[in-house]
Amino acid sequence: MSINFILPSEARAKLRISKSKEWAQKNEGSLVSNISNGKRSKVYLEHEINAIMAARASGWESGQIKELVTKLEAQRKEILNSALAVCTCVYKDA
C-alpha cells in the first residue's frame, strides 16, 4: 500500500467541511486525527479520509463512523510501522 498524505485544507475540501467542523468532528471521534509532519505541519492519510467519505456516502450512522475511525487509527500504526520497518531494512543493508 502506498502512503499518500494530504493537507488538512485538502481533506476539508474533500469532506466539504469548515475548519471548525473539522475540529468538532475530531473531538467527537467521527474524524481521524491528523499526523504531525514537522514542527508546524499537519497531514492526513488520504485513504483514511476516503474511507470516511465512503462510509458517509453509504449512509453509515455516527456510531458506525466512530468505530471506523477507531479502526483506521489502529491500522495507521500498523501501516506506518511496517513502512518504517522496510525503510530501516533498506538503510541497514546500504
N, C-alpha and C positions, 0 to 999 in steps of 0.2 A: 504494500500500500504506500502510495506516495503521500507525503505530508505537505499540505498546502495551507499557508497562513493567509488570513485576510484581516484587514484593519477593522477596528470597530465601526468606522463610518461605512465601510463596505457591508458589514454584517447588518447594520441598521437599515441600509438601503435595501438589502435583500429581504429582510423581515418587515420592512416598511414601518419602522417604529422610530420614535424620537430618543434622544439621549436619556431623558428622564424615564421613559418607558423601559429602555434597556436596563437602567439601574434598578427599577422596581421589579422587573422580571427576574433579574439575577438574585435579588434579595428574597423573592418568594420561591425561588427554586425552579422556575419554569424556563430559565435560560442558563446555559453553561457559563461558568466563569471564564474570564479571559486569561491569557497567559502573558507573563512579563517577557518582553523581547528586548530588554535593555532597561536603562535607568528610567526613561520616561515614555517607553513604547509598549503598548499592549496589542495583542493579536488574538484572533480566534482560529480554531482549526476549521477549515472550510467544510469538511464532511460532517462536523457536529452541527453547524448551522443548517446545512442541507437536510440533515435528519430531522431537526426540529421543524423546519418548514414542511417537510413531507408529512410529519405527524399532524401538524395543524391543518394542512390541506385535506388530510384523511378524516378529519373531524374528531380527533382524539380529545378526550376530556382533560381538564387541567391536571388531575391526579395521575393520569397516564403519562402526560408530558413530563411531569416532575420525576416519575420513575425512569423515563427515558433519559432525562438529564443526569440523574444519578448513575445510570449505567454508562452513559457516554463519558462521564468524568472518570469512572473506574477504568474503562477501556483506554482512556487517554494515557494513563500512567503506563499501562502495558505496552501500548504502541510506541510511546516515546522512549521507554526503557529498552525495547527491542531495537529501535533505530539507533539508540546510543550504543548498545552492545555491538552492533555491526560496525559502527564508526570506530569504536575502541579497538576491535579486532583488526581493522584495516590499519589503524595508526600503529598498533604494536608490531604488525608484520612489516611495516615500511622501514 
